[in-house]
Amino acid sequence: MLAPLLTPLLACIALIPLLATLIARIPLRWWWIRCFEFPRVQIATLSLLCGVSALVFLSPGNWRTAIWVIVLITVALQSQYILPWTRLWPVDVKNASKQSSSKQHITLLIANVLTPNRHTEGLLGMIQQHQPDIILTLESDQWWQDKLDPVLAERWKYNVKVPLDNLYGMHLYSRLPLKDTSVKWLIQEDIPSIHTQVQLESGDYIRLYAVHPRPPAPSESEKSLWRDAELLWVGQEVHQTPQPTLVAGDLNDVAWSRTTRLFCRVSGMLDPRRGRGMFSTFHAKNPLLRWPLDHIFVTNHFTLVNMQRLDAFGSDHFPILATLCYQPSRQNEQERPEADSEEHQQASETIQKGKTEKQLT
């Protein structure tokens, strides 16, 4: 009695993940299309659970076979995006040499604090424990600045402060000297980014971009255009003015998305998570809906010493901590991605459109 009811139900459930997978492949920027790029692991898992249920509850036959064909197609399509961010894949960024000098190391802590969050003790405790060279906070307003300044002022005396109450404030605190520092509003007048040069203890200068573009979401933006344009603007500048560079922040995009992968090809930057894990940072309070939104990208001048996701401290994001080593002598060991002329043209058109088109919401 149960099988006749379960058969059409499982068939419908199997089709839902496949439909979501196919929608994500549509090259349009509407938020309700781009949102399907985020939960790829969840979509693949739901599909597999449906297939297992068919094995358990349905007798061998055409229906069970059809469901498993759908499941295998869904999982195969999703796996090509997911697998590079697992240990089954070769790493993009090589491990740092054990004999590398600590003077060539730089440690960054990135924390989206969530503006209404008031649990400063957790974040400050992690800062004191790990002693990063650079602290980047996102969604930090004047209240957060007033709490951080007294604690960080002495050791992290070089800083850039952009307190805003629109969820896009950012603060950068550094114990390493900064120069040529500027705050820029690249695509939208209420979305800042920080651009600076950081002097390592070795005396070398590296470039750092801190970004936090607006996400495609019903309450934020009807399309991903403006997020995409900001990321690709940074990517183009990295490509056009090559030097050792780090790009860090909450990109409001997942590592495997169409835009982030294009950003890597346009900029020639590498993702230290590839081959090591997803390091999913959002949503800290919902383990079933979690994906990597907070990123650090590097040019091939850098190798990786260590990378970890830190504990939650009341925000909806986990912080990310990474120690990188400036080792330009190892550039040839790390193949940088490259965009073709069509992709560079696509990036330029997206940037121009992002600058001229106004969002509706």
PyMOL commands that set and color helices and strands:
alter all, ss='L'
color gray80, all
select helices_A, chain A and resi 2-23+31-37+40-57+62-85+102-104+120-130+142-152+225-240+258-267+328-333+341-356
alter helices_A, ss='H'
color red, helices_A
select strands_A, chain A and resi 105-112+134-138+158-162+170-174+178-184+193-199+205-211+245-250+294-298+302-309+320-326
alter strands_A, ss='S'
color yellow, strands_A
deselect
rebuild
show_as cartoon
